[in-house]
C-alpha cells in the first residue's frame, strides 16, 4: 500500500494495466508455444515413422528379387547336373531368364559345383551379356560375349587369375546352409561398390550336395536413394548392420580409404560425424531392447553437444539371414526453429504494442495465438493419420512457411511419385476413414471400392521398356482421376494395380455404371504409345475392374479390397473365356 500511495493517478491506472497486458501476452505466448511444441512432437514422430517405413520398403523392393533369381536359375527340387558342360545350354538359358527378372540390382547369376566347375552370366543390357565358364581342369575361366538369350558365343577371353568356386565365400556359405543365405557384405574390386551375395545349395538327383547357385546384389542404389531423401537441414538417415558397418547413408561416406589406399567399409562408430556416432549407439541399444518388436519405432536422446535428437528406427530381417537397422535422426531444433523464431517475434510485437497502444497489442497476440492453435490442431490431426487434415497456408510469414512445409510433407507422404495421384497409404486411410464415418454417423448411403488391374501392361513393358511402361501408368492414373467426381479418389495401389473409392453410390447398379465409364476411359488408345510401332493402335491397355460395396460386401478395409480383387479376377476370367470362345467360333 505504501508503494501505491507514492504513485500518481496516471501511474496507478497505467502500470497495473500494462503489467496485466504483458502478463496476458506472456501467458498467451507460452500456451501457444506449448501447443505448437506438442503438435510438432506428434508430427515429427509421424514424419520419422513414415520416413523409416519408406526406407524399409525401398530395401525390401531392392532385395526381394534376389530370391526369385535363385529360384529361376535352379527351381526348387530341380536336381543339379553332374557336369556343367553336359547341361550348358539349359543352364545358360535359365541364368539368362534369372537375370531378366530384376536386371538392375541382380544382373549377375552364377553356379559352381563340387568339382570346381563354374558358369556365370553377367547382363550388360537387355540384349548384351557375358558368359563365364570353367568346365575342365584349366583353373582359369573363359569369358564369352554374346547377344540375346541364345546368341552365338564369341571368341573367348581367358582370365589371368585362377578361379576355384569352391574357395569362394558364397560357395562355402551356400554349402553350409540348408536354405537361402546371405554372405557377408564386401567391396567389389571392379566397381568399388558394396555387394551382398545371396546363395543356395543345390542337390543332385540322389539328394546329395552338388553345388551352389548365387546372385550378387549391388547396394549402391540404396545409398543413392538415401541421399535423395528430403529431410530437415540437419537430419540424416542411414542403414547399418548391427556391428556398426554402414550399408548406406544420406550424409557423408559409407566407405573410406584403408591401408594401401584400398577402400574399406566405414563403421558408424569410426565416423567423423559425432551425431552419427551418437545416433548409432542410441539406436543400436534401442533395437536390441526391442529385438522381437516388428515395425518402426521412435525415440529421443541427447547428442554430445547437448542438443535433443529425435530418431526413428526399424530392424529389418528376412528368412535368408539379412539383419540391418534403418535409422533416421533429426535435431529437435529443426522442427522447432520456426516456432521458436515466431515466439520471439511475438514477444517483441507484444512489447511494442504495449508501448504504443495496449488494445492493438492484445489483438495481435490473439490473432497469432489463433493461427498457431489452428495450425497445431491441423498438424496434430495429420500426425494422427487423418487423411483430410487441412493445414492453413494463407499466411505469408514464418507461420505460413511452417504450414507450407507441413502441407508439402503431407503431399509427399500421400502421393504416388510416378503417377502424381494418391498412393497406397492414402487410399487405405481414406477407405478406413470412410468406414469409421459410416459407423459413427449411421450413414445409410453405401460406398464402393473398385480394384483396377491393367490388361496389357506386361506386354507393353516387355515390348517397349520400363520408361514407356511408367508413362503408361501415369496416363492411366490421370485418366482415372479425371473420370471421377471431386468426392471420389483414385490411387495407385502397386505395380499396374489401382484402387478407386466411390464415396457415395445409390446401389450396385450405380457402381457398375461408374465402372463401365472407367473401363471405357481406360480402353481408349494410349497417347503414351503413339508413334512407337506400326501396330501400336491395336495395343490398348484397358482394364478389368472389380467392385465391392460397403456395407453389403464387407465392413472393413481388408474384406472390401479382397472382394473387389476377387470380382476383378472373375471379370477378367470371364472376358478371357469369351475371347477364347469367339476365337473358337
C-alpha positions as CSV (number, residue, x, y, z in Angstrom):
1,X,0.0,0.0,0.0
2,X,2.9,2.3,0.7
3,X,4.1,1.8,-2.9
4,X,0.7,2.6,-4.3
5,X,0.5,5.8,-2.2
6,X,3.7,7.0,-3.8
7,X,2.3,6.6,-7.4
8,X,0.5,9.2,-9.3
9,X,-3.0,8.5,-10.6
10,X,-1.8,8.1,-14.1
11,X,0.8,5.6,-12.9
12,X,-1.7,3.7,-10.9
13,X,-4.0,3.4,-13.9
14,X,-1.2,2.6,-16.4
15,X,1.3,0.4,-14.7
16,X,-1.0,-2.3,-13.4
17,X,-2.9,-2.4,-16.7
18,X,0.4,-2.6,-18.8
19,X,1.6,-5.3,-16.4
20,X,-1.6,-7.3,-16.9
21,X,-1.3,-6.9,-20.6
22,X,2.3,-8.1,-20.6
23,X,1.4,-11.0,-18.3
24,X,-1.5,-11.9,-20.6
25,X,0.7,-11.7,-23.6
26,X,3.3,-13.9,-21.9
27,X,0.7,-16.4,-20.9
28,X,-0.8,-16.5,-24.5
29,X,2.7,-16.8,-26.0
30,X,3.6,-19.6,-23.6
31,X,0.4,-21.6,-24.2
32,X,0.7,-21.1,-28.0
33,X,4.3,-22.3,-27.9
34,X,3.4,-25.2,-25.8
35,X,0.5,-26.2,-28.1
36,X,2.8,-25.8,-31.1
37,X,5.5,-27.8,-29.5
38,X,3.2,-30.7,-28.7
39,X,1.9,-30.6,-32.3
40,X,5.5,-30.6,-33.6
41,X,6.3,-33.7,-31.4
42,X,3.3,-35.5,-32.8
43,X,4.1,-34.6,-36.4
44,X,7.8,-35.3,-36.0
45,X,7.0,-38.8,-34.8
46,X,4.7,-39.3,-37.7
47,X,7.3,-38.0,-40.1
48,X,10.1,-40.1,-38.7
49,X,7.9,-43.3,-38.8
50,X,6.9,-42.7,-42.4
51,X,10.4,-42.0,-43.5
52,X,11.7,-45.2,-41.8
53,X,8.9,-47.1,-43.5
54,X,9.8,-45.6,-46.9
55,X,13.4,-46.7,-46.5
56,X,12.3,-50.2,-45.3
57,X,10.1,-50.5,-48.3
58,X,12.9,-49.5,-50.6
59,X,15.2,-52.1,-49.0
60,X,12.6,-54.8,-49.4
61,X,12.0,-53.9,-53.0
62,X,15.7,-53.9,-53.7
63,X,16.4,-57.3,-52.1
64,X,13.2,-59.2,-52.8
65,X,14.1,-60.0,-56.4
66,X,17.2,-62.0,-55.4
67,X,15.1,-64.9,-54.1
68,X,13.3,-65.1,-57.4
69,X,16.6,-65.0,-59.3
70,X,17.8,-68.1,-57.5
71,X,14.5,-70.0,-57.9
72,X,14.5,-69.2,-61.6
73,X,18.1,-70.3,-62.1
74,X,17.5,-73.5,-60.1
75,X,13.8,-74.1,-59.4
76,X,13.0,-75.8,-56.1
77,X,13.7,-79.6,-56.1
78,X,15.3,-79.5,-59.5
79,X,18.5,-81.7,-59.3
80,X,21.8,-80.3,-60.4
81,X,23.6,-81.9,-63.4
82,X,26.7,-83.9,-62.8
83,X,28.6,-81.7,-65.1
84,X,28.1,-78.0,-66.2
85,X,29.5,-78.9,-69.6
86,X,26.8,-81.6,-70.2
87,X,23.9,-79.2,-69.5
88,X,25.5,-76.0,-70.7
89,X,22.7,-74.7,-72.9
90,X,20.0,-75.4,-70.3
91,X,22.0,-73.7,-67.6
92,X,22.7,-70.7,-69.8
93,X,19.1,-70.3,-70.7
94,X,18.0,-70.4,-67.0
95,X,20.6,-67.9,-66.0
96,X,19.5,-65.5,-68.8
97,X,15.9,-65.8,-67.6
98,X,17.0,-65.3,-63.9
99,X,18.9,-62.1,-64.7
100,X,15.9,-60.8,-66.6
101,X,13.7,-60.7,-63.5
102,X,15.3,-57.8,-61.8
103,X,18.2,-56.9,-64.0
104,X,19.0,-53.5,-62.4
105,X,20.1,-54.9,-59.0
106,X,20.5,-58.6,-59.9
107,X,22.3,-58.6,-63.3
108,X,24.7,-61.5,-62.3
109,X,23.7,-65.0,-61.5
110,X,26.1,-68.0,-61.3
111,X,26.6,-71.6,-60.3
112,X,29.6,-73.6,-59.1
113,X,29.7,-77.3,-58.3
114,X,31.8,-79.5,-56.0
115,X,34.1,-80.5,-59.0
116,X,35.2,-76.9,-59.3
117,X,33.2,-76.2,-62.5
118,X,31.6,-72.8,-62.8
119,X,29.1,-71.0,-65.0
120,X,28.1,-67.4,-64.6
121,X,26.0,-64.9,-66.7
122,X,26.5,-61.2,-66.4
123,X,23.9,-59.0,-68.1
124,X,25.1,-55.6,-69.5
125,X,21.8,-54.7,-71.0
126,X,18.5,-56.2,-72.3
127,X,20.4,-57.9,-75.2
128,X,24.1,-58.0,-74.3
129,X,25.6,-60.4,-71.8
130,X,28.8,-62.2,-70.9
131,X,29.2,-65.9,-70.1
132,X,31.9,-67.0,-67.6
133,X,32.9,-70.7,-67.8
134,X,35.2,-73.1,-66.1
135,X,34.3,-76.7,-67.2
136,X,37.6,-78.5,-67.4
137,X,40.8,-78.9,-65.5
138,X,42.1,-75.4,-66.5
139,X,41.9,-73.2,-63.4
140,X,41.1,-70.1,-65.4
141,X,37.7,-69.1,-66.5
142,X,36.9,-68.3,-70.1
143,X,34.8,-65.2,-70.9
144,X,32.4,-65.2,-73.8
145,X,30.4,-62.2,-75.1
146,X,27.1,-62.8,-76.8
147,X,23.9,-61.1,-77.8
148,X,20.3,-62.2,-76.9
149,X,19.4,-65.3,-75.0
150,X,20.6,-67.9,-77.5
151,X,23.1,-65.7,-79.4
152,X,26.3,-67.2,-80.7
153,X,29.2,-67.2,-78.2
154,X,32.1,-65.0,-79.5
155,X,35.8,-65.9,-79.2
156,X,36.6,-66.4,-75.5
157,X,39.0,-64.3,-73.5
158,X,40.7,-66.2,-70.7
159,X,41.1,-64.7,-67.3
160,X,44.6,-64.3,-66.0
161,X,44.0,-65.3,-62.4
162,X,42.9,-68.8,-61.3
163,X,39.4,-69.2,-60.1
164,X,38.0,-72.0,-58.0
165,X,34.4,-71.5,-56.9
166,X,34.8,-73.9,-54.1
167,X,37.1,-71.5,-52.3
168,X,34.8,-68.5,-52.6
169,X,32.8,-67.3,-49.5
170,X,29.4,-67.6,-51.4
171,X,30.1,-71.3,-52.2
172,X,31.0,-72.1,-48.6
173,X,28.1,-70.2,-47.2
174,X,25.6,-71.9,-49.6
175,X,27.0,-75.3,-48.9
176,X,26.7,-74.9,-45.1
177,X,23.2,-73.5,-45.1
178,X,20.0,-75.6,-45.5
179,X,18.1,-72.6,-47.0
180,X,18.9,-69.5,-48.9
181,X,21.6,-67.4,-47.1
182,X,23.3,-64.0,-47.4
183,X,27.1,-63.8,-47.4
184,X,28.9,-61.0,-45.6
185,X,28.8,-57.7,-47.5
186,X,32.0,-57.0,-49.4
187,X,33.5,-54.3,-51.7
188,X,33.6,-55.4,-55.4
189,X,37.1,-55.0,-56.7
190,X,35.9,-53.8,-60.1
191,X,33.1,-51.3,-59.3
192,X,34.4,-50.4,-55.7
193,X,30.7,-50.7,-54.6
194,X,29.3,-52.7,-51.7
195,X,27.9,-56.0,-52.7
196,X,25.9,-58.7,-50.9
197,X,25.6,-62.2,-52.3
198,X,22.5,-64.5,-51.9
199,X,23.3,-68.2,-52.2
200,X,21.5,-71.5,-52.0
201,X,22.8,-75.1,-52.1
202,X,21.7,-77.4,-54.9
203,X,21.5,-81.1,-54.5
204,X,21.8,-83.8,-57.2
205,X,19.2,-86.5,-58.1
206,X,20.2,-88.6,-55.1
207,X,19.7,-85.7,-52.7
208,X,23.4,-85.2,-52.1
209,X,25.1,-81.8,-52.2
210,X,26.2,-80.9,-55.8
211,X,26.8,-77.2,-56.0
212,X,25.7,-73.7,-55.1
213,X,23.7,-71.1,-57.1
214,X,24.1,-67.4,-56.2
215,X,23.4,-63.9,-57.3
216,X,25.1,-60.6,-56.5
217,X,23.1,-57.6,-55.2
218,X,24.8,-54.2,-55.6
219,X,23.9,-51.9,-52.7
220,X,24.8,-48.5,-54.3
221,X,21.2,-48.0,-55.2
222,X,20.3,-47.8,-51.5
223,X,23.0,-45.2,-51.0
224,X,21.6,-43.1,-53.9
225,X,18.0,-43.5,-52.5
226,X,19.0,-42.2,-49.1
227,X,20.9,-39.2,-50.5
228,X,17.8,-38.2,-52.4
229,X,15.6,-38.2,-49.4
230,X,14.2,-34.9,-48.4
231,X,14.9,-34.5,-44.7
232,X,15.4,-31.4,-42.5
233,X,18.5,-29.2,-42.9
234,X,20.5,-31.2,-40.2
235,X,18.6,-34.5,-40.4
236,X,20.1,-37.7,-41.9
237,X,19.4,-41.4,-42.4
238,X,21.5,-44.5,-42.6
239,X,21.3,-48.2,-43.0
240,X,23.7,-50.2,-40.8
241,X,24.5,-53.7,-39.8
242,X,24.2,-54.5,-36.0
243,X,28.0,-54.4,-35.7
244,X,28.1,-50.8,-37.0
245,X,29.3,-51.4,-40.5
246,X,27.4,-48.9,-42.8
247,X,25.4,-50.2,-45.7
248,X,24.3,-46.7,-46.9
249,X,24.0,-43.2,-45.6
250,X,22.4,-39.9,-46.7
251,X,25.2,-37.8,-45.2
252,X,28.9,-38.4,-45.5
253,X,30.7,-41.5,-46.9
254,X,30.0,-45.1,-46.2
255,X,33.5,-46.2,-47.4
256,X,36.9,-44.9,-46.6
257,X,40.5,-45.3,-47.7
258,X,42.3,-48.0,-45.7
259,X,45.9,-49.3,-45.6
260,X,47.4,-49.4,-49.1
261,X,44.8,-46.8,-50.4
262,X,42.2,-49.6,-50.8
263,X,38.6,-48.8,-49.9
264,X,37.3,-50.4,-46.7
265,X,33.9,-50.3,-45.1
266,X,33.2,-47.5,-42.6
267,X,31.9,-48.4,-39.2
268,X,29.4,-45.9,-37.7
269,X,31.5,-45.7,-34.5
270,X,34.5,-44.6,-36.6
271,X,32.6,-41.9,-38.4
272,X,33.9,-38.3,-38.2
273,X,30.3,-37.2,-37.6
274,X,29.6,-37.1,-33.9
275,X,25.9,-37.1,-34.4
276,X,26.0,-40.3,-36.5
277,X,28.1,-42.0,-33.8
278,X,25.7,-40.9,-31.1
279,X,22.6,-41.9,-33.2
280,X,24.1,-45.4,-33.9
281,X,24.8,-46.0,-30.2
282,X,21.3,-44.9,-29.2
283,X,19.5,-46.8,-32.0
284,X,21.6,-50.0,-31.5
285,X,20.7,-50.1,-27.8
286,X,17.0,-49.4,-28.6
287,X,16.9,-52.0,-31.3
288,X,18.5,-54.6,-29.1
289,X,15.9,-53.9,-26.4
290,X,13.1,-54.2,-28.9
291,X,14.7,-57.2,-30.6
292,X,11.4,-59.0,-31.2
293,X,9.2,-56.0,-31.9
294,X,8.4,-55.6,-35.6
295,X,7.8,-52.3,-37.4
296,X,9.2,-48.9,-36.9
297,X,9.8,-47.1,-33.6
298,X,10.6,-43.5,-32.5
299,X,12.7,-42.3,-29.6
300,X,14.7,-39.3,-28.4
301,X,18.2,-38.9,-27.0
302,X,20.7,-36.2,-26.2
303,X,23.6,-35.6,-28.6
304,X,27.2,-35.0,-27.4
305,X,26.7,-31.2,-27.8
306,X,23.6,-31.3,-25.5
307,X,21.1,-30.9,-28.2
308,X,17.9,-33.0,-28.3
309,X,17.7,-35.5,-31.2
310,X,14.5,-37.3,-32.3
311,X,15.1,-40.6,-34.1
312,X,13.1,-43.3,-35.9
313,X,14.4,-46.8,-36.4
314,X,13.5,-50.3,-37.5
315,X,15.2,-53.6,-37.6
316,X,15.0,-55.4,-41.0
317,X,15.3,-59.2,-41.2
318,X,14.5,-61.9,-43.7
319,X,14.5,-65.6,-43.9
320,X,17.9,-65.7,-45.5
321,X,19.7,-64.1,-42.6
322,X,19.7,-60.5,-43.5
323,X,19.8,-58.3,-40.4
324,X,20.0,-54.5,-40.9
325,X,19.0,-51.4,-38.8
326,X,17.4,-48.4,-40.5
327,X,17.7,-45.1,-38.7
328,X,16.6,-41.5,-39.3
329,X,17.7,-38.8,-36.9
330,X,16.6,-35.1,-36.9
331,X,17.6,-32.5,-34.3
332,X,14.5,-31.3,-32.5
333,X,15.5,-27.7,-33.2
334,X,15.0,-28.4,-36.9
335,X,11.3,-29.0,-36.1
336,X,11.0,-26.1,-33.6
337,X,13.2,-23.5,-35.2
338,X,10.4,-21.6,-36.9
339,X,8.2,-21.9,-33.8
340,X,11.0,-20.5,-31.7
341,X,11.6,-17.6,-34.1
342,X,8.0,-16.8,-34.2
343,X,7.7,-16.8,-30.4
344,X,10.5,-14.2,-30.2
345,X,8.8,-12.1,-32.8
346,X,5.5,-12.4,-30.9
347,X,7.1,-11.2,-27.7
348,X,8.6,-8.3,-29.5
349,X,5.3,-7.4,-31.1
350,X,3.6,-7.6,-27.7
351,X,6.1,-5.3,-26.2
352,X,5.8,-2.7,-29.0
353,X,2.1,-3.0,-28.8
354,X,2.1,-2.3,-25.1
355,X,4.2,0.8,-25.6
356,X,2.2,2.1,-28.5
357,X,-1.3,1.0,-27.7
358,X,-2.4,-1.8,-25.5
359,X,-5.5,-2.7,-27.5
360,X,-3.6,-3.3,-30.7
361,X,-1.1,-5.5,-28.8
362,X,-3.9,-7.6,-27.4
363,X,-5.5,-8.0,-30.9
364,X,-2.2,-9.0,-32.5
365,X,-1.5,-11.5,-29.7
366,X,-5.0,-13.0,-30.0
367,X,-4.6,-13.4,-33.8
368,X,-1.2,-15.0,-33.5
369,X,-2.5,-17.4,-30.8
370,X,-5.5,-18.3,-33.0
371,X,-3.3,-19.0,-36.0
372,X,-0.9,-21.1,-34.0
373,X,-3.7,-23.1,-32.5
374,X,-5.3,-23.8,-35.8
375,X,-2.0,-25.0,-37.3
376,X,-1.2,-27.0,-34.2
377,X,-4.6,-28.7,-34.5
378,X,-4.2,-29.5,-38.2
379,X,-0.7,-30.8,-37.6
380,X,-1.9,-33.0,-34.8
381,X,-4.6,-34.4,-37.0
382,X,-2.1,-35.1,-39.7
383,X,0.2,-36.8,-37.1
384,X,-2.8,-39.0,-36.0
385,X,-3.3,-40.1,-39.6
386,X,-6.4,-38.0,-40.6
387,X,-6.1,-38.0,-44.4
388,X,-8.3,-34.9,-44.9
389,X,-6.5,-32.8,-42.4
390,X,-6.3,-29.2,-43.8
391,X,-3.3,-27.1,-42.9
392,X,-4.0,-23.4,-43.4
393,X,-1.3,-21.8,-45.5
394,X,-2.8,-18.3,-46.2
395,X,-0.2,-16.5,-44.1
396,X,3.0,-15.2,-45.7
397,X,5.2,-15.1,-42.6
398,X,7.1,-17.8,-40.8
399,X,3.9,-19.5,-39.6
400,X,2.8,-19.7,-43.2
401,X,6.2,-21.1,-44.2
402,X,5.8,-23.7,-41.5
403,X,2.3,-24.6,-42.7
404,X,3.6,-24.9,-46.2
405,X,6.3,-27.2,-45.1
406,X,3.7,-29.4,-43.3
407,X,1.5,-29.3,-46.3
408,X,4.4,-30.3,-48.5
409,X,5.3,-33.2,-46.2
410,X,1.6,-34.3,-46.3
411,X,1.6,-34.3,-50.1
412,X,4.8,-36.2,-50.4
413,X,3.6,-38.9,-47.9
414,X,0.2,-39.4,-49.6
415,X,1.1,-39.0,-53.3
416,X,2.4,-41.6,-55.7
417,X,5.7,-40.2,-57.1
418,X,5.3,-41.8,-60.5
419,X,1.7,-41.1,-61.5
420,X,1.0,-38.0,-59.3
421,X,-2.2,-39.4,-58.0
422,X,-2.8,-40.7,-54.4
423,X,-0.7,-43.6,-53.2
424,X,-1.5,-46.9,-51.5
425,X,-1.2,-45.4,-48.0
426,X,-3.6,-42.5,-48.9
427,X,-6.3,-44.8,-50.3
428,X,-6.1,-47.2,-47.4
429,X,-6.5,-44.3,-44.9
430,X,-9.3,-42.8,-46.9
431,X,-11.3,-46.1,-47.0
432,X,-10.7,-46.6,-43.3
433,X,-11.8,-43.1,-42.6
434,X,-15.0,-43.6,-44.7
435,X,-15.8,-46.8,-42.8
436,X,-15.4,-45.0,-39.4
437,X,-17.6,-42.1,-40.6
438,X,-20.3,-44.5,-41.7
439,X,-20.2,-46.3,-38.4
440,X,-20.2,-43.2,-36.3
441,X,-23.0,-41.4,-38.2
442,X,-25.0,-44.5,-39.1
443,X,-24.7,-43.4,-42.7
444,X,-27.2,-45.4,-44.8
445,X,-25.6,-44.4,-48.1
446,X,-23.3,-47.2,-49.3
447,X,-19.9,-46.6,-50.9
448,X,-17.9,-48.7,-53.3
449,X,-14.3,-49.8,-53.6
450,X,-13.1,-50.6,-57.1
451,X,-10.0,-52.7,-57.8
452,X,-8.4,-51.9,-61.2
453,X,-5.9,-54.2,-63.0
454,X,-4.5,-53.3,-66.4
455,X,-4.8,-55.9,-69.1
456,X,-1.9,-55.4,-71.5
457,X,0.7,-53.7,-69.2
458,X,3.2,-56.6,-69.1
459,X,3.1,-56.8,-72.9
460,X,3.7,-53.1,-73.1
461,X,6.5,-53.3,-70.6
462,X,8.2,-56.2,-72.3
463,X,7.9,-54.7,-75.8
464,X,8.7,-51.0,-75.2
465,X,10.6,-51.0,-71.9
466,X,10.0,-49.7,-68.4
467,X,10.2,-46.0,-69.3
468,X,7.3,-46.4,-71.7
469,X,5.5,-48.5,-69.1
470,X,6.0,-45.7,-66.5
471,X,4.4,-43.2,-68.9
472,X,1.5,-45.6,-69.5
473,X,0.9,-45.9,-65.7
474,X,1.0,-42.1,-65.4
475,X,-1.5,-41.7,-68.3
476,X,-3.8,-44.4,-66.8
477,X,-3.6,-42.8,-63.4
478,X,-4.6,-39.4,-64.8
479,X,-7.5,-40.9,-66.8
480,X,-8.8,-42.5,-63.6
481,X,-8.5,-39.2,-61.7
482,X,-10.2,-37.1,-64.4
483,X,-13.0,-39.6,-64.8
484,X,-14.2,-39.4,-61.2
485,X,-16.2,-36.9,-59.1
486,X,-14.5,-34.5,-56.9
487,X,-15.6,-36.5,-53.8
488,X,-14.1,-39.8,-55.2
489,X,-10.4,-40.8,-55.0
490,X,-8.2,-42.9,-57.4
491,X,-4.9,-44.2,-56.1
492,X,-2.1,-46.4,-57.4
493,X,-2.1,-49.5,-55.2
494,X,1.1,-51.1,-56.6
495,X,2.6,-52.1,-59.9
496,X,-0.2,-51.9,-62.5
497,X,-3.0,-52.0,-60.0
498,X,-5.1,-49.1,-58.9
499,X,-7.9,-48.7,-56.3
500,X,-10.8,-46.3,-56.6
501,X,-13.1,-45.1,-53.8
502,X,-16.6,-44.0,-54.8
503,X,-17.7,-42.0,-51.8
504,X,-21.5,-42.4,-52.3
505,X,-23.3,-44.8,-54.6
506,X,-27.1,-45.5,-54.6
507,X,-26.7,-49.2,-55.3
508,X,-24.6,-51.8,-57.1
509,X,-26.1,-50.8,-60.4
510,X,-24.9,-47.2,-59.8
511,X,-21.4,-48.6,-59.0
512,X,-21.4,-50.8,-62.2
513,X,-22.3,-47.8,-64.3
514,X,-19.3,-45.9,-62.8
515,X,-17.2,-48.9,-63.5
516,X,-18.4,-49.0,-67.2
517,X,-17.4,-45.4,-67.6
518,X,-14.0,-46.0,-66.2
519,X,-13.4,-49.1,-68.4
520,X,-14.4,-47.0,-71.5
521,X,-12.0,-44.3,-70.4
522,X,-9.1,-46.8,-69.9
523,X,-9.8,-48.7,-73.2
524,X,-9.1,-45.6,-75.4
525,X,-5.8,-45.6,-77.4
526,X,-2.8,-44.8,-75.3
527,X,-1.2,-41.5,-76.1
528,X,2.0,-42.7,-74.5
529,X,2.4,-45.3,-77.3
530,X,1.8,-43.0,-80.2
531,X,4.5,-43.4,-82.9
532,X,6.3,-46.3,-81.2
533,X,5.3,-49.1,-83.6
534,X,3.1,-49.5,-86.7
535,X,0.6,-51.7,-84.9
536,X,0.5,-49.6,-81.8
537,X,-3.1,-48.6,-82.4
538,X,-4.0,-52.3,-81.8
539,X,-2.5,-52.2,-78.3
540,X,-4.9,-50.8,-75.8
541,X,-4.3,-51.3,-72.2
542,X,-7.9,-51.5,-70.9
543,X,-8.5,-52.9,-67.5
544,X,-10.6,-55.3,-65.5
545,X,-12.4,-53.6,-62.6
546,X,-13.8,-55.4,-59.6
547,X,-16.5,-53.9,-57.3
548,X,-17.1,-54.3,-53.6
549,X,-19.9,-52.4,-51.8
550,X,-19.8,-51.4,-48.1
551,X,-21.6,-52.5,-46.0
552,X,-23.2,-55.2,-48.1
553,X,-20.0,-57.0,-49.2
554,X,-17.7,-56.0,-46.4
555,X,-17.4,-53.7,-43.4
556,X,-13.6,-53.4,-43.1
557,X,-10.9,-52.4,-45.5
558,X,-9.2,-55.8,-45.9
559,X,-12.5,-57.5,-46.8
560,X,-13.6,-54.8,-49.3
561,X,-10.2,-55.0,-51.1
562,X,-10.3,-58.7,-51.2
563,X,-13.9,-58.8,-52.5
564,X,-13.1,-56.2,-55.2
565,X,-10.0,-58.1,-56.2
566,X,-12.0,-61.4,-56.5
567,X,-14.7,-59.6,-58.5
568,X,-11.9,-58.2,-60.8
569,X,-10.4,-61.6,-61.3
570,X,-13.8,-63.2,-62.2
571,X,-14.4,-60.4,-64.6
572,X,-11.0,-60.9,-66.2
573,X,-11.5,-64.6,-66.4
574,X,-15.0,-64.1,-67.9
575,X,-13.6,-61.9,-70.6
576,X,-10.8,-64.3,-71.4
577,X,-13.3,-67.1,-71.7
578,X,-15.4,-65.0,-74.0
579,X,-12.4,-64.2,-76.2
580,X,-11.4,-67.9,-76.4
581,X,-15.0,-68.8,-77.4
582,X,-15.0,-66.1,-80.1
583,X,-11.7,-67.4,-81.5
584,X,-13.0,-71.0,-81.4
585,X,-16.1,-69.9,-83.4
